[in-house]
Amino acid sequence: MNAEPSSAAPAAKPKKVVSANPADRYSGAGNTPDPWDQCARLEYGADRSFAWSVREQVIATPPEGRERAEEKLLKALGSSGRTEAGLAFVCQMLAMVGAAKSVPALAPLLRDAKTTDSARYALERIAGPEADAAFRDALPALTGHLKAGLIGSIGVRGDTTAKSALAAVKADAKEPAVVREAATHALARLATAKA
């Protein structure tokens, strides 16, 4: 019995010729914006490509590279055209790589109702007395839930030097209940913290 001849394999597709000059690949690409500059202009619900690029770089930053990443983020934080979403994102990144150098840029943001939560997020994670001082200094500038949140951050950081200020807030009948309650909880937490 004769076997049927197998059908021939399909012809291979011709290979695309790639130029030996690497610059040719990018000649029509135009200038790509720097993601470190663009991340501060992030809009809620918009393209997050630049933010994701910066986030990945920050996560991958070794300890010896944190200062350089912090500098780039501080530049973005101070850029014109910064949006609310961009500021929140930059503060999230500073929480990972920020140090005492970031405190002067973040401290004024604690006093603004629109930015206090983002600034608190970053400053809570920055070690050192500079961040503690920023929280204490902002305490008289805030009211209501914002002040209660700030007091919570002081408790989380374990800033025992804030005890007298928190005791005064707790005893002040003019303060809303939410603020006095936050001071009570923070003082209880600080009572167990190392001085």
C-alpha positions in Angstrom: 0.0 0.0 0.0 1.4 3.3 -1.0 1.4 6.2 1.5 0.0 9.5 0.4 2.7 12.1 0.1 2.4 14.6 3.0 1.5 18.1 2.0 4.4 20.5 1.9 4.9 22.8 4.9 3.7 26.3 4.3 6.2 28.6 3.0 7.9 30.7 5.7 7.0 34.3 5.8 9.7 36.6 4.6 11.6 38.2 7.5 11.2 41.9 8.1 14.4 43.8 7.4 15.5 45.8 10.4 17.9 48.6 10.0 21.3 48.2 11.5 21.1 51.8 12.8 19.2 51.8 16.1 18.3 55.5 15.7 16.1 54.6 12.8 13.6 52.8 15.1 12.9 56.0 17.0 13.0 58.5 14.2 9.3 58.9 14.0 8.6 58.6 17.7 9.0 62.3 18.6 10.1 63.3 22.1 8.7 61.2 24.9 7.9 63.2 28.1 9.8 62.4 31.2 7.5 60.4 33.5 9.0 62.1 36.6 7.8 65.4 35.3 4.4 64.1 34.1 3.4 62.2 37.3 2.6 65.4 39.1 0.1 66.3 36.4 -1.9 63.1 36.8 -5.7 63.4 36.6 -8.2 61.1 38.3 -9.5 58.6 35.7 -6.9 59.5 33.1 -3.9 57.6 31.6 -1.7 56.4 34.4 1.2 55.3 32.2 3.7 57.9 33.6 2.6 57.2 37.2 3.1 53.5 36.8 6.5 54.0 35.3 7.6 56.2 38.2 6.0 53.8 40.7 7.9 50.8 39.3 11.2 52.8 39.4 10.6 53.9 43.0 9.8 50.3 44.1 13.0 49.1 42.4 15.2 51.8 43.9 17.9 50.4 46.1 18.7 52.2 49.3 21.7 54.0 47.8 19.4 55.4 45.0 16.7 56.8 47.3 18.1 60.2 47.6 18.1 60.7 43.8 14.5 59.4 43.5 13.5 61.7 46.4 15.0 64.7 44.5 13.1 63.8 41.3 9.8 63.5 43.3 10.4 66.8 45.1 11.0 68.5 41.8 7.7 67.0 40.6 5.9 68.1 43.8 7.0 71.7 43.2 6.2 71.8 39.5 3.7 74.1 37.9 0.6 72.5 36.7 0.5 70.0 39.6 -2.9 68.4 40.1 -4.6 67.1 43.2 -4.2 63.5 41.9 -0.6 64.2 41.0 0.2 65.6 44.4 -1.4 62.5 46.1 0.6 60.2 43.9 3.9 62.0 44.5 3.2 61.9 48.3 2.6 58.1 48.0 6.0 57.7 46.3 7.7 60.0 48.9 6.4 57.7 51.6 8.7 55.0 50.1 11.9 57.0 49.6 11.4 60.3 51.4 13.8 61.5 54.2 14.3 64.7 56.2 14.9 66.5 53.0 11.3 66.1 52.0 9.8 67.6 55.2 10.1 71.3 54.2 8.1 70.6 51.0 5.5 68.5 52.8 5.0 70.4 56.0 3.0 73.3 54.5 0.7 70.8 52.8 -0.4 69.6 56.3 -2.2 72.9 56.8 -4.4 72.8 53.7 -7.6 70.7 53.8 -7.1 69.6 50.2 -3.6 68.2 50.8 -3.3 67.3 54.5 -4.2 63.7 54.1 -1.6 63.2 51.3 1.1 65.0 53.3 0.3 63.0 56.4 0.6 59.8 54.5 4.2 60.7 53.4 5.3 62.3 56.6 4.1 59.4 58.8 6.7 57.2 57.1 9.6 59.6 57.2 11.9 58.9 60.1 13.4 61.7 62.2 12.5 64.6 64.5 11.9 66.9 61.5 8.7 65.1 60.6 7.5 65.0 64.2 8.0 68.8 64.4 6.0 69.3 61.2 3.1 67.5 62.8 3.3 69.4 66.0 3.6 72.7 64.2 0.5 72.1 62.1 -1.7 71.1 65.1 -3.0 74.6 65.8 -3.8 75.2 62.1 -6.3 72.4 61.7 -9.8 71.8 63.0 -12.4 69.0 63.2 -11.7 65.7 61.4 -8.5 67.0 59.8 -7.1 67.8 63.3 -8.2 64.5 64.5 -6.4 62.8 61.7 -3.2 64.8 62.4 -3.4 63.8 66.0 -3.7 60.1 64.9 -0.5 60.5 62.9 1.3 61.9 65.9 0.2 58.8 67.9 1.2 56.4 65.1 4.7 58.0 65.0 5.0 57.7 68.8 6.1 61.4 69.3 6.3 61.6 73.1 7.3 65.2 72.9 3.7 66.0 71.8 2.2 64.8 75.0 1.7 68.2 76.6 0.1 69.6 73.4 -2.2 66.6 73.1 -3.2 66.9 76.8 -4.1 70.5 76.2 -6.3 69.5 73.2 -7.9 66.8 75.2 -8.8 69.2 78.0 -10.1 72.0 75.7 -13.9 72.0 75.9 -14.0 74.1 72.8 -12.6 71.3 70.7 -15.1 69.0 69.0 -15.6 65.6 70.5 -13.8 63.8 67.6 -10.7 65.9 68.2 -10.7 65.3 72.0 -11.2 61.6 71.4 -8.3 61.4 69.0 -6.1 63.2 71.6 -7.2 60.6 74.2 -6.3 57.7 72.0 -3.0 59.2 70.9 -2.1 59.9 74.6 -2.9 56.3 75.5 -0.7 55.1 72.6 2.1 57.5 73.6 1.9 56.3 77.2 3.3 52.9 76.1 5.8 54.5 73.6 9.5 54.8 74.5 10.4 58.3 75.5 
